[in-house]
Amino acid sequence: MAIETAPFPLAPTADAGKMKEFGRYVSISSVSLVANATSRIVKDVHPGKLTPEQLEEVKELLYKHGALLFPNVVVTPEEQYALTKAFDPQSENYGHGNNKTGETKKSILHPDLKTIPRVPQVQLIGNGTVYNHEGLAEAKLKHPHHKTFHANAISDEDEEKGYTRFYRWHIDAALYDLEPPKVTTLYGLKVPRGPSQICRYDDGTGDELPVPLGTTAFVCGATMFDILPPELKSLAVRSKVRYAPHPYVWMAPARSNTTGLGLLTENKELALSELPEWSEDKIKVLPMLWKNPVTGLLHYQVHPSGAAAIEVAPLPEGANREGALYPDGATITDLKEVRDLLYKMQRPGIAPSLVYAHDWNELDFVLFHNRGVLHSVVGAFKPDQVRAFHQCNLAASDTPAGPSEEDVKKYA
């Protein structure tokens, strides 16, 4: 029997036409959890105990819909790791390297992750202090706050009124040496409740998005590409992004703009000579567009904060050159130009109408297609609001597939 699903409920702000395929509930014990559920739901589909046939269905569902939610399930770290690995059986290490995030004190990821000792591919993330948890006697967790990363922050007064921001739009990936994970799994163990917040873009547009407290925000990379005008689609289909070596160390002194989408260019990045030892052959140069293995769609998948250069191929022979950007190809190394161009291409894709903001409940188990969506931490917790999640993603065994020759001809 095929697994039946129900769509994620769309917020009033959502563009229903563009968001209708994003996200599906699986194995729902109560249909009342889902708005507008019209079909019967198969119960007892446990993410840690899938049959081989169910696993193949789950894979196809994830690549088609970008994110899946199994609500109210008990999942062990071993089961979470096993399911994450099932999407890429040759993968083994956590996406940033097992036990590596805590070793690089200068990395901006250092405060956010604690490794589960017996399953080092699974990380404990959250807020507040957690005791006697999966082999960790005491873990002091810190929910990322935009005040530590943005060039300017929302005032304390406005934060008390419930305003917040996206922290950092990103893909889960080391972006150096290791390949970007195919899937990330997130498991909500302890979820503090509180009033909803208003996420402000603060970029002069007036854009705002009502969000649940501590939401994870998602946008679809395929939609981000689809809404681009023809000249930017042509550029995207011909481009690759070169990331900085050890990008999370490199970017640590820099600060983000107000939308959390990329960095301001203030010459604050570390010089290459100040980075941990690195080698040219481990630098990642990845397509700007990643091809979905099930739908064949092209997803705009760029981590804007880590990007150091853009390599543009020339237009193919016979292509219309009118209005084309960089028709003869280019290597763009000016950091401001790189960031401005990426921002121009990505900002429309994080419009309020295109963001899914997940309202976490305890024992929510979420999978998302890390090669098909961008996501961001959102919101702020008080020190006594304890939150505990398990996160797992694995450095992939292959490089993301970029546009085919036919794709280039179609869009260039």
BATOR-479290 format. One record per residue (C-alpha): x, y, z; residue number from 0. Coordinates in steps of 0.1 Angstrom, whole numbers. Last residue first. Layout:
<pt u="X" v="Y" w="Z" num="NUM"/>
...
***
This chain:
<pt u="209" v="303" w="-219" num="411"/>
<pt u="178" v="287" w="-206" num="410"/>
<pt u="170" v="259" w="-230" num="409"/>
<pt u="205" v="254" w="-244" num="408"/>
<pt u="219" v="252" w="-209" num="407"/>
<pt u="192" v="227" w="-198" num="406"/>
<pt u="199" v="205" w="-228" num="405"/>
<pt u="236" v="204" w="-219" num="404"/>
<pt u="226" v="193" w="-185" num="403"/>
<pt u="224" v="217" w="-155" num="402"/>
<pt u="244" v="207" w="-124" num="401"/>
<pt u="247" v="174" w="-105" num="400"/>
<pt u="256" v="179" w="-68" num="399"/>
<pt u="290" v="163" w="-61" num="398"/>
<pt u="291" v="127" w="-48" num="397"/>
<pt u="296" v="107" w="-16" num="396"/>
<pt u="277" v="132" w="5" num="395"/>
<pt u="288" v="147" w="38" num="394"/>
<pt u="261" v="135" w="62" num="393"/>
<pt u="233" v="154" w="78" num="392"/>
<pt u="219" v="149" w="113" num="391"/>
<pt u="203" v="173" w="138" num="390"/>
<pt u="188" v="164" w="172" num="389"/>
<pt u="169" v="192" w="189" num="388"/>
<pt u="167" v="205" w="225" num="387"/>
<pt u="151" v="238" w="236" num="386"/>
<pt u="152" v="252" w="271" num="385"/>
<pt u="137" v="286" w="276" num="384"/>
<pt u="156" v="298" w="306" num="383"/>
<pt u="181" v="319" w="286" num="382"/>
<pt u="153" v="337" w="267" num="381"/>
<pt u="147" v="326" w="232" num="380"/>
<pt u="151" v="345" w="199" num="379"/>
<pt u="137" v="341" w="164" num="378"/>
<pt u="146" v="324" w="131" num="377"/>
<pt u="171" v="298" w="120" num="376"/>
<pt u="173" v="297" w="82" num="375"/>
<pt u="167" v="274" w="53" num="374"/>
<pt u="176" v="269" w="17" num="373"/>
<pt u="160" v="241" w="-3" num="372"/>
<pt u="168" v="215" w="-30" num="371"/>
<pt u="202" v="200" w="-21" num="370"/>
<pt u="194" v="199" w="16" num="369"/>
<pt u="161" v="180" w="8" num="368"/>
<pt u="144" v="182" w="42" num="367"/>
<pt u="135" v="156" w="67" num="366"/>
<pt u="115" v="166" w="98" num="365"/>
<pt u="107" v="146" w="130" num="364"/>
<pt u="83" v="164" w="153" num="363"/>
<pt u="86" v="148" w="187" num="362"/>
<pt u="77" v="181" w="205" num="361"/>
<pt u="60" v="206" w="182" num="360"/>
<pt u="76" v="230" w="158" num="359"/>
<pt u="57" v="255" w="138" num="358"/>
<pt u="75" v="254" w="105" num="357"/>
<pt u="79" v="287" w="86" num="356"/>
<pt u="74" v="281" w="48" num="355"/>
<pt u="86" v="311" w="29" num="354"/>
<pt u="75" v="320" w="-7" num="353"/>
<pt u="48" v="346" w="1" num="352"/>
<pt u="72" v="364" w="25" num="351"/>
<pt u="98" v="369" w="-3" num="350"/>
<pt u="128" v="346" w="1" num="349"/>
<pt u="130" v="338" w="-36" num="348"/>
<pt u="130" v="374" w="-47" num="347"/>
<pt u="163" v="379" w="-27" num="346"/>
<pt u="182" v="351" w="-44" num="345"/>
<pt u="192" v="366" w="-78" num="344"/>
<pt u="198" v="402" w="-68" num="343"/>
<pt u="216" v="389" w="-37" num="342"/>
<pt u="239" v="367" w="-57" num="341"/>
<pt u="248" v="396" w="-80" num="340"/>
<pt u="255" v="420" w="-51" num="339"/>
<pt u="275" v="393" w="-33" num="338"/>
<pt u="298" v="386" w="-63" num="337"/>
<pt u="301" v="423" w="-71" num="336"/>
<pt u="311" v="431" w="-35" num="335"/>
<pt u="336" v="403" w="-35" num="334"/>
<pt u="354" v="413" w="-67" num="333"/>
<pt u="363" v="378" w="-80" num="332"/>
<pt u="340" v="375" w="-110" num="331"/>
<pt u="354" v="350" w="-136" num="330"/>
<pt u="337" v="358" w="-169" num="329"/>
<pt u="319" v="343" w="-199" num="328"/>
<pt u="315" v="358" w="-233" num="327"/>
<pt u="279" v="367" w="-229" num="326"/>
<pt u="285" v="382" w="-194" num="325"/>
<pt u="249" v="391" w="-189" num="324"/>
<pt u="226" v="386" w="-219" num="323"/>
<pt u="204" v="414" w="-230" num="322"/>
<pt u="207" v="404" w="-267" num="321"/>
<pt u="231" v="375" w="-270" num="320"/>
<pt u="206" v="350" w="-284" num="319"/>
<pt u="223" v="316" w="-283" num="318"/>
<pt u="238" v="302" w="-315" num="317"/>
<pt u="270" v="289" w="-299" num="316"/>
<pt u="266" v="285" w="-262" num="315"/>
<pt u="268" v="316" w="-241" num="314"/>
<pt u="302" v="319" w="-223" num="313"/>
<pt u="307" v="301" w="-189" num="312"/>
<pt u="305" v="322" w="-158" num="311"/>
<pt u="327" v="315" w="-127" num="310"/>
<pt u="315" v="333" w="-96" num="309"/>
<pt u="338" v="341" w="-67" num="308"/>
<pt u="341" v="340" w="-29" num="307"/>
<pt u="308" v="325" w="-18" num="306"/>
<pt u="305" v="315" w="18" num="305"/>
<pt u="277" v="339" w="29" num="304"/>
<pt u="257" v="333" w="-3" num="303"/>
<pt u="252" v="295" w="2" num="302"/>
<pt u="240" v="288" w="-33" num="301"/>
<pt u="214" v="263" w="-44" num="300"/>
<pt u="191" v="276" w="-71" num="299"/>
<pt u="172" v="243" w="-79" num="298"/>
<pt u="169" v="229" w="-114" num="297"/>
<pt u="140" v="205" w="-119" num="296"/>
<pt u="146" v="169" w="-130" num="295"/>
<pt u="118" v="158" w="-108" num="294"/>
<pt u="135" v="128" w="-92" num="293"/>
<pt u="172" v="135" w="-91" num="292"/>
<pt u="167" v="173" w="-87" num="291"/>
<pt u="194" v="191" w="-106" num="290"/>
<pt u="216" v="217" w="-87" num="289"/>
<pt u="219" v="252" w="-100" num="288"/>
<pt u="248" v="275" w="-91" num="287"/>
<pt u="271" v="247" w="-99" num="286"/>
<pt u="298" v="240" w="-73" num="285"/>
<pt u="335" v="250" w="-70" num="284"/>
<pt u="346" v="237" w="-36" num="283"/>
<pt u="382" v="243" w="-24" num="282"/>
<pt u="399" v="210" w="-15" num="281"/>
<pt u="423" v="210" w="-44" num="280"/>
<pt u="436" v="244" w="-35" num="279"/>
<pt u="448" v="234" w="-1" num="278"/>
<pt u="441" v="246" w="34" num="277"/>
<pt u="459" v="251" w="67" num="276"/>
<pt u="437" v="270" w="92" num="275"/>
<pt u="430" v="305" w="80" num="274"/>
<pt u="451" v="336" w="87" num="273"/>
<pt u="470" v="334" w="54" num="272"/>
<pt u="437" v="335" w="35" num="271"/>
<pt u="430" v="368" w="50" num="270"/>
<pt u="400" v="368" w="74" num="269"/>
<pt u="369" v="385" w="62" num="268"/>
<pt u="363" v="420" w="75" num="267"/>
<pt u="367" v="438" w="42" num="266"/>
<pt u="334" v="456" w="47" num="265"/>
<pt u="313" v="437" w="21" num="264"/>
<pt u="280" v="430" w="38" num="263"/>
<pt u="272" v="393" w="40" num="262"/>
<pt u="246" v="369" w="25" num="261"/>
<pt u="209" v="365" w="30" num="260"/>
<pt u="202" v="372" w="67" num="259"/>
<pt u="176" v="397" w="56" num="258"/>
<pt u="193" v="426" w="76" num="257"/>
<pt u="227" v="422" w="60" num="256"/>
<pt u="252" v="399" w="76" num="255"/>
<pt u="285" v="407" w="93" num="254"/>
<pt u="321" v="396" w="87" num="253"/>
<pt u="345" v="385" w="115" num="252"/>
<pt u="335" v="348" w="110" num="251"/>
<pt u="335" v="347" w="72" num="250"/>
<pt u="369" v="330" w="68" num="249"/>
<pt u="363" v="306" w="97" num="248"/>
<pt u="329" v="295" w="83" num="247"/>
<pt u="344" v="294" w="47" num="246"/>
<pt u="373" v="270" w="55" num="245"/>
<pt u="386" v="278" w="20" num="244"/>
<pt u="363" v="303" w="2" num="243"/>
<pt u="336" v="290" w="-21" num="242"/>
<pt u="337" v="291" w="-59" num="241"/>
<pt u="302" v="294" w="-74" num="240"/>
<pt u="295" v="280" w="-109" num="239"/>
<pt u="275" v="297" w="-136" num="238"/>
<pt u="260" v="290" w="-170" num="237"/>
<pt u="225" v="280" w="-158" num="236"/>
<pt u="225" v="309" w="-134" num="235"/>
<pt u="234" v="335" w="-161" num="234"/>
<pt u="207" v="324" w="-185" num="233"/>
<pt u="182" v="323" w="-157" num="232"/>
<pt u="193" v="359" w="-148" num="231"/>
<pt u="187" v="371" w="-184" num="230"/>
<pt u="153" v="352" w="-185" num="229"/>
<pt u="138" v="368" w="-154" num="228"/>
<pt u="140" v="347" w="-122" num="227"/>
<pt u="108" v="332" w="-108" num="226"/>
<pt u="118" v="296" w="-117" num="225"/>
<pt u="152" v="297" w="-100" num="224"/>
<pt u="139" v="306" w="-65" num="223"/>
<pt u="110" v="283" w="-71" num="222"/>
<pt u="134" v="254" w="-77" num="221"/>
<pt u="154" v="264" w="-46" num="220"/>
<pt u="124" v="261" w="-24" num="219"/>
<pt u="124" v="283" w="7" num="218"/>
<pt u="124" v="271" w="43" num="217"/>
<pt u="121" v="288" w="77" num="216"/>
<pt u="128" v="270" w="110" num="215"/>
<pt u="106" v="285" w="136" num="214"/>
<pt u="118" v="295" w="171" num="213"/>
<pt u="85" v="312" w="181" num="212"/>
<pt u="60" v="308" w="153" num="211"/>
<pt u="63" v="333" w="124" num="210"/>
<pt u="44" v="363" w="110" num="209"/>
<pt u="64" v="375" w="80" num="208"/>
<pt u="74" v="411" w="72" num="207"/>
<pt u="84" v="430" w="40" num="206"/>
<pt u="85" v="468" w="43" num="205"/>
<pt u="107" v="469" w="13" num="204"/>
<pt u="134" v="491" w="29" num="203"/>
<pt u="156" v="462" w="39" num="202"/>
<pt u="143" v="456" w="74" num="201"/>
<pt u="133" v="420" w="65" num="200"/>
<pt u="112" v="418" w="97" num="199"/>
<pt u="101" v="385" w="112" num="198"/>
<pt u="71" v="390" w="134" num="197"/>
<pt u="69" v="368" w="164" num="196"/>
<pt u="45" v="341" w="178" num="195"/>
<pt u="40" v="339" w="215" num="194"/>
<pt u="56" v="311" w="235" num="193"/>
<pt u="61" v="274" w="236" num="192"/>
<pt u="94" v="257" w="244" num="191"/>
<pt u="102" v="227" w="222" num="190"/>
<pt u="120" v="198" w="238" num="189"/>
<pt u="128" v="168" w="215" num="188"/>
<pt u="124" v="183" w="181" num="187"/>
<pt u="141" v="161" w="155" num="186"/>
<pt u="158" v="175" w="124" num="185"/>
<pt u="170" v="154" w="95" num="184"/>
<pt u="191" v="169" w="67" num="183"/>
<pt u="193" v="154" w="32" num="182"/>
<pt u="217" v="153" w="3" num="181"/>
<pt u="247" v="165" w="22" num="180"/>
<pt u="271" v="190" w="4" num="179"/>
<pt u="305" v="174" w="-4" num="178"/>
<pt u="334" v="176" w="19" num="177"/>
<pt u="368" v="194" w="12" num="176"/>
<pt u="353" v="229" w="17" num="175"/>
<pt u="317" v="240" w="15" num="174"/>
<pt u="311" v="224" w="49" num="173"/>
<pt u="274" v="220" w="40" num="172"/>
<pt u="239" v="226" w="54" num="171"/>
<pt u="226" v="251" w="29" num="170"/>
<pt u="221" v="287" w="41" num="169"/>
<pt u="199" v="316" w="50" num="168"/>
<pt u="213" v="332" w="82" num="167"/>
<pt u="195" v="346" w="112" num="166"/>
<pt u="161" v="355" w="98" num="165"/>
<pt u="148" v="384" w="119" num="164"/>
<pt u="128" v="392" w="150" num="163"/>
<pt u="100" v="414" w="163" num="162"/>
<pt u="79" v="403" w="193" num="161"/>
<pt u="74" v="436" w="212" num="160"/>
<pt u="103" v="427" w="235" num="159"/>
<pt u="124" v="425" w="204" num="158"/>
<pt u="113" v="460" w="194" num="157"/>
<pt u="124" v="474" w="228" num="156"/>
<pt u="157" v="455" w="226" num="155"/>
<pt u="164" v="471" w="193" num="154"/>
<pt u="166" v="450" w="161" num="153"/>
<pt u="202" v="445" w="151" num="152"/>
<pt u="228" v="460" w="129" num="151"/>
<pt u="257" v="443" w="111" num="150"/>
<pt u="240" v="410" w="116" num="149"/>
<pt u="258" v="380" w="131" num="148"/>
<pt u="257" v="381" w="169" num="147"/>
<pt u="225" v="402" w="171" num="146"/>
<pt u="208" v="377" w="147" num="145"/>
<pt u="207" v="352" w="175" num="144"/>
<pt u="218" v="315" w="172" num="143"/>
<pt u="202" v="293" w="199" num="142"/>
<pt u="230" v="285" w="224" num="141"/>
<pt u="232" v="252" w="241" num="140"/>
<pt u="251" v="244" w="273" num="139"/>
<pt u="254" v="206" w="275" num="138"/>
<pt u="257" v="187" w="307" num="137"/>
<pt u="263" v="150" w="314" num="136"/>
<pt u="263" v="142" w="277" num="135"/>
<pt u="258" v="105" w="272" num="134"/>
<pt u="224" v="108" w="254" num="133"/>
<pt u="213" v="137" w="276" num="132"/>
<pt u="222" v="139" w="312" num="131"/>
<pt u="215" v="176" w="316" num="130"/>
<pt u="205" v="202" w="290" num="129"/>
<pt u="213" v="239" w="295" num="128"/>
<pt u="197" v="266" w="275" num="127"/>
<pt u="190" v="267" w="237" num="126"/>
<pt u="190" v="242" w="209" num="125"/>
<pt u="214" v="218" w="191" num="124"/>
<pt u="225" v="183" w="198" num="123"/>
<pt u="244" v="168" w="168" num="122"/>
<pt u="241" v="134" w="152" num="121"/>
<pt u="270" v="120" w="131" num="120"/>
<pt u="290" v="114" w="163" num="119"/>
<pt u="266" v="86" w="173" num="118"/>
<pt u="280" v="74" w="207" num="117"/>
<pt u="291" v="108" w="219" num="116"/>
<pt u="262" v="129" w="206" num="115"/>
<pt u="281" v="160" w="193" num="114"/>
<pt u="273" v="195" w="205" num="113"/>
<pt u="266" v="223" w="179" num="112"/>
<pt u="258" v="260" w="180" num="111"/>
<pt u="288" v="276" w="197" num="110"/>
<pt u="314" v="264" w="171" num="109"/>
<pt u="294" v="271" w="139" num="108"/>
<pt u="309" v="306" w="134" num="107"/>
<pt u="343" v="289" w="132" num="106"/>
<pt u="371" v="305" w="152" num="105"/>
<pt u="370" v="277" w="178" num="104"/>
<pt u="377" v="250" w="152" num="103"/>
<pt u="377" v="219" w="172" num="102"/>
<pt u="340" v="220" w="182" num="101"/>
<pt u="328" v="216" w="146" num="100"/>
<pt u="351" v="187" w="139" num="99"/>
<pt u="336" v="159" w="160" num="98"/>
<pt u="326" v="140" w="128" num="97"/>
<pt u="332" v="162" w="98" num="96"/>
<pt u="312" v="192" w="87" num="95"/>
<pt u="284" v="172" w="70" num="94"/>
<pt u="287" v="144" w="97" num="93"/>
<pt u="307" v="115" w="83" num="92"/>
<pt u="295" v="83" w="67" num="91"/>
<pt u="282" v="86" w="32" num="90"/>
<pt u="283" v="56" w="9" num="89"/>
<pt u="246" v="47" w="17" num="88"/>
<pt u="234" v="81" w="5" num="87"/>
<pt u="197" v="86" w="12" num="86"/>
<pt u="199" v="56" w="37" num="85"/>
<pt u="225" v="76" w="57" num="84"/>
<pt u="199" v="100" w="69" num="83"/>
<pt u="176" v="71" w="79" num="82"/>
<pt u="204" v="53" w="97" num="81"/>
<pt u="215" v="84" w="116" num="80"/>
<pt u="180" v="91" w="128" num="79"/>
<pt u="176" v="55" w="139" num="78"/>
<pt u="209" v="55" w="158" num="77"/>
<pt u="199" v="89" w="174" num="76"/>
<pt u="167" v="73" w="186" num="75"/>
<pt u="133" v="83" w="171" num="74"/>
<pt u="101" v="86" w="191" num="73"/>
<pt u="73" v="99" w="168" num="72"/>
<pt u="47" v="127" w="173" num="71"/>
<pt u="48" v="141" w="138" num="70"/>
<pt u="66" v="127" w="108" num="69"/>
<pt u="72" v="158" w="86" num="68"/>
<pt u="86" v="158" w="51" num="67"/>
<pt u="104" v="185" w="32" num="66"/>
<pt u="113" v="193" w="-4" num="65"/>
<pt u="81" v="180" w="-20" num="64"/>
<pt u="94" v="159" w="-50" num="63"/>
<pt u="128" v="150" w="-36" num="62"/>
<pt u="112" v="141" w="-2" num="61"/>
<pt u="83" v="121" w="-17" num="60"/>
<pt u="107" v="100" w="-39" num="59"/>
<pt u="129" v="92" w="-9" num="58"/>
<pt u="99" v="84" w="13" num="57"/>
<pt u="86" v="60" w="-14" num="56"/>
<pt u="120" v="43" w="-16" num="55"/>
<pt u="121" v="39" w="22" num="54"/>
<pt u="85" v="25" w="22" num="53"/>
<pt u="95" v="-2" w="-2" num="52"/>
<pt u="126" v="-11" w="19" num="51"/>
<pt u="105" v="-12" w="50" num="50"/>
<pt u="107" v="19" w="72" num="49"/>
<pt u="115" v="15" w="109" num="48"/>
<pt u="132" v="47" w="119" num="47"/>
<pt u="108" v="70" w="100" num="46"/>
<pt u="78" v="52" w="115" num="45"/>
<pt u="48" v="47" w="91" num="44"/>
<pt u="23" v="38" w="118" num="43"/>
<pt u="-8" v="53" w="102" num="42"/>
<pt u="-17" v="56" w="66" num="41"/>
<pt u="-37" v="88" w="61" num="40"/>
<pt u="-71" v="89" w="44" num="39"/>
<pt u="-74" v="118" w="20" num="38"/>
<pt u="-89" v="153" w="23" num="37"/>
<pt u="-66" v="171" w="48" num="36"/>
<pt u="-76" v="207" w="45" num="35"/>
<pt u="-56" v="218" w="76" num="34"/>
<pt u="-35" v="190" w="91" num="33"/>
<pt u="-34" v="181" w="128" num="32"/>
<pt u="-71" v="170" w="126" num="31"/>
<pt u="-60" v="140" w="106" num="30"/>
<pt u="-47" v="125" w="138" num="29"/>
<pt u="-20" v="98" w="139" num="28"/>
<pt u="-2" v="113" w="109" num="27"/>
<pt u="22" v="90" w="92" num="26"/>
<pt u="36" v="115" w="67" num="25"/>
<pt u="29" v="153" w="64" num="24"/>
<pt u="41" v="168" w="32" num="23"/>
<pt u="61" v="199" w="22" num="22"/>
<pt u="62" v="222" w="-9" num="21"/>
<pt u="39" v="213" w="-38" num="20"/>
<pt u="13" v="240" w="-32" num="19"/>
<pt u="38" v="267" w="-26" num="18"/>
<pt u="39" v="285" w="-60" num="17"/>
<pt u="2" v="285" w="-65" num="16"/>
<pt u="-7" v="290" w="-29" num="15"/>
<pt u="15" v="322" w="-26" num="14"/>
<pt u="17" v="322" w="12" num="13"/>
<pt u="8" v="351" w="34" num="12"/>
<pt u="-23" v="333" w="48" num="11"/>
<pt u="0" v="305" w="59" num="10"/>
<pt u="-1" v="272" w="40" num="9"/>
<pt u="-9" v="240" w="58" num="8"/>
<pt u="16" v="213" w="48" num="7"/>
<pt u="1" v="189" w="24" num="6"/>
<pt u="-12" v="155" w="34" num="5"/>
<pt u="4" v="121" w="28" num="4"/>
<pt u="-5" v="86" w="18" num="3"/>
<pt u="21" v="59" w="17" num="2"/>
<pt u="13" v="34" w="-10" num="1"/>
<pt u="0" v="0" w="0" num="0"/>
***
